[in-house]
Each structure stands twice: as structure tokens, then as C-alpha cells.
Amino acid sequence: MNPAMNPWTRTFENALIAHVKSLVPVRGVLTEATLYALETPGKRIRPRLVEEASQLVSLASRPSRLLQFAVELIHSFSLVHDDLPCMDDDDFRREQPTVHKKFGEAQALLVGDLLFQLGMQTMLQASSQLAPQDFIRGAQFFTSSIGVAGLIGGQSTEFEKLGDKMTDKELLTIQDQKTSALFRASIITPFYWMGIGESDALFQDAINFASAFGFAFQIADDLEDAEQDGKAGTKNILSIYGADQARLMARTRLVECRLAKNFSATDLLLEKLCEQA
């Protein structure tokens, strides 16, 4: 673990590792590689969004914590698979060797599979804490955010329409699926689990914030890539609006959201956008 991390992150990561060990008692290379993937230092933004959304709607701590674990497990699955040679082909993540570089491609593929399974298993554990119809609605939203209309579908479409074949509209849709969908799952699932639906004004405020946050997060990521890797010519949101306009749009959309101040990651993201100005 990263000794410089904040107390919330340290507590969460310790709890996550203990939770995973309780679900995977068998030790071996697969277990070792899975724990390695989870112990790679990260900001843990998505589980923190879950916690703060849960506080907003008074979701009990146990289902909230399980959802935090589930979201981070699914996010970790996506990172392990994204790093594979058949995907982004990255040798390092957060200054550490990626799972496939340390354990081999076959094990990395299985690590991603296991993380996905553990995420689903963990999310299902919350069912006993909630009204059945509320749990089902939230679970359906959560899983759809990962599937064809979300994270996995966005990645597939990106490969299908690489480079200049991609229209601006398609690019924005892909980025919304790849990036914003899991943020929406983090923020909106607690609403469903508390029986709060689309007709509620607070629900609409939360959807607006989640979409604005995802948009701003993607722009900040694109700006960082351009700065570190010299990928300014890459087809991304910056190539549509230009860096300055995209940065302004991201900040404006975020600060105009009614719920922006209810989530601690807002200020961190705004600071990151300003640093890159």
C-alpha cells in the first residue's frame, strides 16, 4: 500500500483486501496476482463516490460498503484487461509492472475474470440488506453500466472505430460509456437501493452530476496523456473542442451541478483541471 495515501483510502484498501481474502481462501498464483492488482496504489475515487452518494440518501453502511468493494473490483478488472497486449499493451500502471508483465498474459486474463466475478458476488451480498425490488433495480442499473451499453460496449466500439473512422458523436458516446458509466453506477445505485427513482428531483441532480463528473474526468485524463506522452494529435475530446475549451466546459459543467459540493472528488478534479491550464 502507498504510505502517503489519506486515512480513508488506507482504511478502504485494508478492508477491500480482507474482503477479497475472505471470498478467495485458496492460495496460488491466481490469488497472488489478483491481490497484486488490487494493491496497486490508486485514488479509489469510485468507492468514495459510492460512500458519499450513500450518505446523501441514507443508505445503510453495510450495503454501501459492499457496493464500494464491488465498484472497485469491477474497475480493477477493467484496468487489468485494458493493460493486456491485445488492448492498450501497457507495461506499467502507476509506476509498477502491470499484471501481465509480472504474471504472464494468461494469468492476467484470468485475474480480470476473477475480479469481475468477485465484483458481482460482492454486489449480490447486499441483497439481504435491502428491499428485493429496490435491490433488483439497483443491480440491473449497476450491471448495465458494465455491459454492452456501458464499459465493455464502449471499449468494443472504440476498437471497431479506431482513429479517423470515428465521428465526433461516436467518440463522445464511447467516452461516456467507458468513463462515465461506472461513475454513474457508483452514484446512482445507492438511489435505487433506497427506492429513489427517476421521477425524483434529487435523482436527476445525481445523474447530472455523474455525467458532468465523467466528462470532466475524461478531459483531465486526456490532458494528462497529452502532457506526458505527447499524444496531442490523438482522437479524443480535446480534438473536438480544443484543450482550452474542453477544460472550460468541464469546469463549468461541474460547478453548475447542484450536488457538486456533496462529493469530495469534485474539488480534486477541478484542481487537476486548473493545474493543466
N, C-alpha and C positions, 0 to 999 in steps of 0.2 A: 504494500500500500504506500501511497505517497504521503510522507510525513508532513508535507506543507498543506494538506487538504484541510478544509474547515471542519469543525466538530460534527456538523450534521452529516456531511459526506462520509466521514470516518465511521460514524455510528451506523449509517445506512449500509456501507460496504461490508462491515463486520457482520451485520445481520443478514445480508444477502448471501454471503459465503456460508454462514451457518445454516441458512435455509437450504441452500443447494446441497450441502453435505448431508443434510437430513433426508433429502429426496434421492440421493445417489450414494448409498452406503458402500457400493462395490468400488474398490480402488483399482486403478490401472492406468494405462496411457490415456485413454479417453477421458477419464475423470481428471487426471492431471492437466491435460490440455484444456479442458473446459474451465477449470479453476484459473488456469493461467489467463485465459481470455477474459474472465470476469475481474481478475485482479489487475489488469492493465489500467493505469490511472485514467480517470475520466471525470467529467464535470457532474455527471448524474443529474442533468437538467430535467429529464422526463419524469423520473420518480419524484423530484421536488415539485414539479408542476402537479402531479397527482396529489401529493400531500396538501398543497395549498388549495387546490380545487375541492378536495375533500373537506377542508376546514370551511370553505365558503358555503357548502351545502350541508354541513354537519354529518358527513359520513363517518361511521364509527372507525376507530383506529385499526382494528384487525382487518376488515376488508380493504381499507385504504392501504395498509402495509402490503398485503398480498398483491394488490394491483400495482403498487410501486415495484415490487420484485418482478412481476410478470412483464411490465413495460420494459424494464432494464434488461431482462433476459431476451426479449424479442429484439430489442435494439442491438444487443451484443451478437445475437445470431446474424443480424443483417451486416454487421461490421466484419465478422469472420468470413462470411461468404463474399462480401464486396472485395476483400483483400486477395481473394484467390486469383491465380494466374488467368483463369478464364473470364474473370470480371475486370477489376481495376489493376490487378497484378502489382500489389504493393508489398515491399519487403519489410517496412517498418510502420508501426502505428504508435503514436505518442512516444517516439524515440525508443521503442522496444521492438524486437523482431515479431513479425506477425505470426499467427498460429501456424500457418502452413510452412513458414520458413523454419520454425523451431521443431514442429512435429510431423511435417510432411503434408502433402495435399490431401491424401485420403483421410487422414485423421482430422484435418481442418474441416473437411466437408461434413464428417460425422459430428464434430463439435457443434457446427452450426445447426445440424439436425437435432441434436440433443438439447441445445439451448432453446430451440423452438418448442420442442415437446415439453420441456420444463416450464416454459412460459405459459403454455396452455394449461398444464397440470396445476400450476400455481393459481392462475386466474380462476379455475374451476373450484379451488378450495374455498373461495369466498362465497360460494353458493349457499352454504349452510347459515351464513350470517345475514342473508337478505331475503326479501320477499321474492318468491320464484319468478313472477312476471317482471319484476324490476331487474333481477339478475340476468334474465334471458335477454332483455332489451339491451342492457349494457354489454353483455357478452357478444351479441350479434354486431353491435357497433364496433367493439374492440377488434373482433376478428375481421370484419370487412375493411378496417383500416390497414390491415396487413396484406389482404389478398389482392385479387385482380383489380379492384378499384382503389387500391392503396399502395403500400410499399413495394410489394412484389410485382404488381402490374406496372407500376411506374418504371421500375428497373428494366422490365422486359421491353416496354415500349421504347425506352432510351436506346437499348441495343438494336432494336428494329429500325430506328430512325436516327442513326448516328450522323453527326456532322450537319452539313448543309441541307440534307433531306428533311430536316426538322423545321416546321414552321414555328413562328413565334408563339402562336396559340398552343401548339403541341408541346413546346418547351415548357411553357408556364403550367400546363396540365401535368406534365411529367414531374416537374419540381414540386408541385402541390402534392402529388401522390407520394413521391419519395421522401419528402421532408415534412410537409405539414400534416400528413395523415396521422403519423404516430404522435405528434403533438396534440392533435385533436382527440385522439384516443385517450391520451393522458388526462386531458382536461374535461372531456365530456362524459366519459364512462362513469365517474362519480355522480354526475347529474342523473343519468339513467338509473343508477343503483339506488338513488334516493327518490325515485318516482317522479323526477322533474323532466318534462318533455319539451318538445319543440315549440309549443304554444306559450311557454313561459318566457317572460322578458329577460330574466337572468340567463336562461339557456341561450338565447340569441346573443346576448352580450358575450357569453363564454365562447360561442362559435366564432364571433367576430374577432375576439382576442386571439384565439388559437390560430386562425388563418393569418392574421397580421403577424403574429409571432413567427410562424413558419416561414412566411415570406421574408421577413427581416433576417431570420436566421440563415436562410439560403443565400441572401445577398452578402451577409457578413462572411459566410464561408467562401463564396466566390471571390470576394475582395482579398481574403487571406490567401487563397490559391494563386491569384494573380500576382500578389506581392511576393510570395515565397517561391513560386515555380515559374514565374514569368508567363502565365497562361492567359494573358490579357485578350488574346485573339480567340479563346475558346468560346464555343456557342453556349452561352448561359444568359441569365437575366441581365447581366451587365452589358452584354452585346445588344440587347434590345433597347435599354433605356440610357446606357452610358453610366459610368461609375458614380458620378456626382448626382445625377437624377435618381438613380436607383437607391443610393444612400439616403437621399432626402425623402423619397417615397416611403422607404422602410421606417425611418424615424417618425414621419408624420402619421402613418397608419398606426403605429404602436401607441404613440402618446394620445391619439384621439380615441382609443378604446376605453370604455368606461371601467373595465376591470384591470387595466394595465398595472395599477398600483397594488393590486391584490397578489401579484406574483413577483417574487424577488428576482427572477431571471430577467425581468423587463429592464431594470436599470443596468444590469451587467451587459445585456445585449446593446443597449443604447450607448454605453461607454465604449464597447467594442467598435460600433459603427463610427463613433466620433474619433477614436484612435486611428482609424484607417482613412480619415478625411485628409 
